């Protein structure tokens, strides 16, 4: 890892942004309170605490129901990553923020370092295998395996979960993540542009960038983060002083988050369209991650396996010199979400992700159609080629959802099997005599 890149990552975390407004504070007469929420509109794994929540207005409604003699206003501040949210929180300018697992740990470390402690109070979306992060290459790239990245330029955002995926994946492939590749520390949009321009060979990023670039035909998957089989998630962090001073306000936020989660799970297509309208992202990409069988599962419970994942993330950040030790158990505080959800919290805690399934989103339809197998989906698509808005299939090995026309297809006897990345498909072919990689067009023809 390049030391200047690390220094830059630390600086952006420590220097507060001066352009942003105030935090939860009463007005001159003490009757008006502004609650400031930092979110990442295009990091669509956080929508239940950000983009979707904001569009539904649930937090404002919860605040209005407090009836404590005060008037509440919500200040929504949108950022590209979690780092500036942490900077604003430690400066006392943001009360509640949402970000990914690695940034959450940095949030905890900086809060303690600067005597502005924060606490993880709920979860937004998660994938228990790690499928929220993907390494992609340009569409015409000849790179097909992680081993091919040796000596190549790879863009990522240091300190993010996507960088954690890159580091772990390279290590498993026997490549030193500091010396085996030339890592560039870039914001997601900058890295996407660099990939398109050919100035980097690969890009490791978090939701929704890999899916967006694949959908646009600007990238293809090289590595499915779910192969690590390590949970990845995004969560909600709150300043400790704010939580202690205004617990009812924090509970109102968490009740609103739960309502937004229920809305997303009950109306996945409508939710995807709302997020698309607010962010400018294609609804088809939002649905890939946030749909009924999407890569991300949403519920606010702080699951033990996610807490354990945080503990396993700490050594990666320490090796990058982005944090020292982090007391994860002290950082996690689920008291507020337990109170907000009441008797339903136990049910949320025990909830498991829905079974993987193939889905088609027909043009002009307000709902999707699920199929029990990828072959059935292909048969439908083959018969309705002009009427398909999007088609999704789960990776045969990891369950990670991907666009059917961007997947790598394998024919194994009469079975048609999709994979996110070529290396995963080849591993299957190697282990199954007679199986072979085929084109999407061939898969459609075989299914028709």
N, C-alpha and C positions, 0 to 999 in steps of 0.2 A: 504494500500500500504506500502510495506517495505521501510523504509527510506534509507538503503544502496543501494537499487535498484534505487531509485530516484536520489541519489547522483551520482551513476555511470552513469545514463542517462545524467545528467547535465555535468559531467566531459568530456564525449566523445564529447559533443557539444562545450565545451569551449576550449579544447586543440587541436590546429591545428596539422595535420599530417605532419611530417617533411619530409616524403619521396617523396612528390609530387612537381612537378615543377611549373614554373612561371605562370603568368597571362597575360592579354592583355597589352603588353609592346613592345615598339619599340626596334629593335636591335641597335647595336652600331652606325649605320649610319642613324637610324631613318626610314629606308625603309622597315623593316620587322616587322610585328606585329603578335604575337601569341595570339589567343583567346582561353581561357581555359574553357571547358564545363564539368561540373560534371553531371553524369547521373547514373541511376540504371538499368543495362541491364536486370536484371531478374524481375524488377518491371515493367511488360509489359504494365501497364497503362500509362507509360511515353514514349513509343517508338517513338512517333512523334517528341519528343524533344531529343531523345537519340538513342536507338539501331537501329530502322528503319531509322531514319534520317541519322545516321552515315553510314549505309550500302548503302544508296542511293546516298550519296555524295552531296546532295542538298545545304548544308550550304557552303561547299567549292566553289561550283559553283556560289552561290550568292555573296560570298566575291570576287571572281575573276571578277565579273561583275561590281564592284564598280569603278574600273579604276581611283583611286585617287592617283596613284603614289606609292602606298605601296604594298608590298607582304604580303599575309596573310597565316598564318598556324593555324590549329586548333588542340588543345591538348584535347583529349577525356580522361576523368578520370572516371573509373567505380567503383561504390560503392554498397554495399548491402542495405544501408538505406540512409535516408536523413540527418541524424545527422552529419556524417563526411563531407558532402558537405557544410553544414552550417559552420562547423569549418573552412573549407578551404576558404569559401567566406569571413568570418569575419577576416581572416588572410590576405585577399587581394590576394589569390592565385587561386581563381576560379571566373570567370566573370559571368557565366550563369549556373544555376542549375535547376534540376527538381526533385520534391518530392511531397508527399501526403499532404493533407490539414492540418493535425495536425503538421507535421514537418514544413510546410510553416509558421504557426503561431510562432513556436519556432524560425525559421529563422528570422522572423520580429522582435521578441523580442530581440534576441541576437545581431542582427545588430544595433538596437537602443542602447542597453546596452553598446556595444563596440565601438560606434560611427562609425560603418561601415554599414549604413542603406542599406536595400535591398527593392526591390519592386516586387510585383506579377504582371507580365506583360502579361501572357497568361495562358490558360488552355490546358492540353493535353487530358485526358480522364475523363469521369465522369459517375456516375450512380445516378439518381435523387432520388432513394429510399434508397441507401446505400448498394447495393448488391456487392460492391467490397471487402467487408470484411466478413469472415465466421468463425464460431467457429466449430471445428471438434474434433472428438474423434477417438480412435483406432477402427479398423474394428470389433473387438470382444467385444467392450465395451457395458455394460448394461445401460449406461447413455443415456437417450432419451429426457430429458428436461433440461432447464436452472436450474430448481429447484434441479435437481440431482447433480449440481456442488457444492452445499453447502458443505463446508469442504474439497473440493478436490483441487488438485494442477493443476493450469492452467498456461500455458506458453503463453507469449505475449511479444511484444516489447514496453516498456513503452515510451510514447511520440508519438506513432504512431497512425494512424487512427484505426488500428485493436484493439489497447488498448481502444480507445474511444468507439468502438462498444461493447467491452466486458463490460466496465463500465456501459454504458447506458442500455445494455441488462440485466445485473444483477440487476440494480436499478429497472427496470420495473418488474422484477421477484420478487422483494422484498428482494433481497440479498445485503448486504453491500459489495461493491466491494473491500473494504480495509480489512474487518474482516471476511466476509463470505466465502471467498476462500483464498487459499494460492497462491498468484500470483508470478510467476517467470519471471524476466526481462531477456529475451533471444533473441539473433538474430534469425531470422526466421529459418535458417538452423539448428541451435542448438536446437530450439524448436521442429522442425520436427524429429530430431534424438531422442530427449527426449521422444516424443510421441511413436515412434517405439520401444524404449527400455522399455517403461512402467514406466518411472520415472515421468511422468506427466499424468494427466487424460484427459486433453483437451488442445487444441491449438487454440488461436485466432490470425489470421494473415490476411494480405492483399494479394491482387493479386500478384503472381499467385500461392502462396503456397497451399491454400485449394484445388483448382482445381487439382494441380499437385499431391498432396497426394491422393486425391480421385481417380484420373486416375490410379495411381500406385497400388491401392488397399491397401494403407497404412493408410487410414483414411476414415471416413464417416462423413457427415455433421450432426451437432447437432443444429445449429442455423444459419439461413439465415439473414445476416445483413440488407437486404432490408425490413425486418419486422419493423425496426425502422422508416422507411419512412422519413429518413433524408438524404439529398444529401451527397455523398462522391466524391472526385475528386483529381486529381493530377494536378500540374501546374508548370509554369516556373517562376523562381525568378532571378532577376538580381541585381548586385550591383549598387547602385544609382550613385556612382562616375563614374563607367564604362559607364552607360547609358548616363550620361551627357557628358562625354568626347567623346564617340564614338556612337552617336545615329544611325548613318547609319549602323554600324556593328550589333547593336541589331536589327534593322529593317531587316537586311539581314537574321539574324537568324530566325526571326518570319515569314518572307516570305518563308524561307526554311521549317519551321515547317508546314506552311499552305500547301505547296506542298506535304510534307510527309503525311499529313492528307488526302489530296485528293487521294493520291496513295493508302493509306490503305482502304479508303472507296470505291474506284473503283476496287481494286484488293485485297479483304480481304484474299483469300487463299494464293496468292503469298506473301502478306505481312507477313502472319503467318509463312510461310516457311522461309522467310528471317530472321525473328526474331528467329525462332527455330534454324536455322543454326548458328546464331551469339551467341546464349545463351546456347545451349545444351538442352533447354527445348523441350519437345515433341510438334510438331506443332499442335496436337490435343488439347493440353492444351492452347496454345496461342490463337487458334481460339475460344475456349470457351469464352474467355474474349474479344478478339479483332475482332471477326468475324462479318459478316453482321448483325446478330441479337444477337451479343455477350453481355456480361454483361456490357461492357463499351461502351460509345458513345464518339466519338472523334470529337471535333471542338475547335479551339483556342479561341473562344469568351469568355470573362469574364462575365458570365451570372449573373444577379442580385440574382437569387436563390442560386447560389454558394457562392456569397459574404455573403448573409444572413446566409448560413450554417457555414461559417467561424466564424461569430459573435456568433453563438450558440455553437461553439466548444471552445471558449475562457474560459468559466467557468469550463469546464472539465479539461483543462490544469492548470488553477489556483488552482483548488481543489487538483491536484496532485503536486502542488508547482513546476511546471516546467516553468511557466511564471507568470508574474503579468498581469496587464491590457495590452491589445494589441489594438492599434488604427487601426482597420481593414481598415477603409476608407482611412487612410493615406498610408497604405501598398499597397493598390490596385492602380495600375497605368496602365490603358489600352490605354494610348495615343499612345504608340509605335505600338501595334498590330492593332489599328485602322488605323494608317497611313500605316502600312505594307499591310493590306488587302484592304484598300481603300473602294470602293463602296460595296464590298461583305461583309463587316463587319456586316452591318445591317441584312443581310440574315443569316449569321452565328449566330448572337445573337438570332434570332427568331427561329432557327432550333430546332426541337424536336427529341427525340430518335425514331428510327424506331419501328413499332409495333412488339411485340413479335411473334416469329414463330419457328416452329420445323424445324430442318435441318438434313440432312444426308450427310456425306462426304464419297462417295464410294471409295474403294481402287483403286489406279491408276488414279483417276480423279483429274483434276486441278480446279474443281469447286464443289460447294455443290448443293443439291437439297432441296428446301423449301417445306413445307407442311402446309396446313391450320389448321391442328389439330394434336395433339399427336397421336390419334388413327390411322390417315392416315400414320404417320411415322412408327408406330409399324407394321402396315400391310406390309409396304415396307420392313422393317427390317426382318420381319418373312419370307418373300419370297426371301430374299437375304442375308441370315445369314453369308455366307462365304465371302461376297463382301463388308462388311461395315468397313470402317476405323474408323469412329466415328459417333455417333448419338446424337443429342442435343434436349432437350425439355425445354420449359419455365415453371417455377413454376406457378401453377394455381392461387395462391394468389398474389404473388409478381412480377411475370414475369421474375425472375432471371433464366438465362439459366443454365442447368446442363446436365451432361451426362445421357442419357436415361437409361443405365444399372446401374447407381448409384442412380437414383431417387427413391423416395418412391411413389408407385403407388396406386391409389384408383379407385375402380370400383363403379360407381354411375349409376345404371340402365345400359344403353347402353354406357355410357361415360367412357373413361379411362383417368384419370387425374394424372399428375405428380406433385411431390413436392420435394423441395430440402431437407427438414428436416422432421423427423418423427412427431415432435410436430405440425408442420403446417398441415400435413396430418390429424392428429388426430383431430385438431380443425375443419377441414372441415367435417370429418366423424361425429363428434358430432352435427354439425349444419345441417346435411342432413340425414334424416332417410333412412335406407337401404343401405347407402354407407359403404364400408369397404375397409381396406387396403389389397392389394394382392401383390404377388411377381412379379418380372419383367417377369419371365418365364410364369406366369399365364396371365399377360397382353399381352405378345406376342401371346400366344395361343388364347386368346379371340379375338385378332385383325386379326388373320390369316384367 
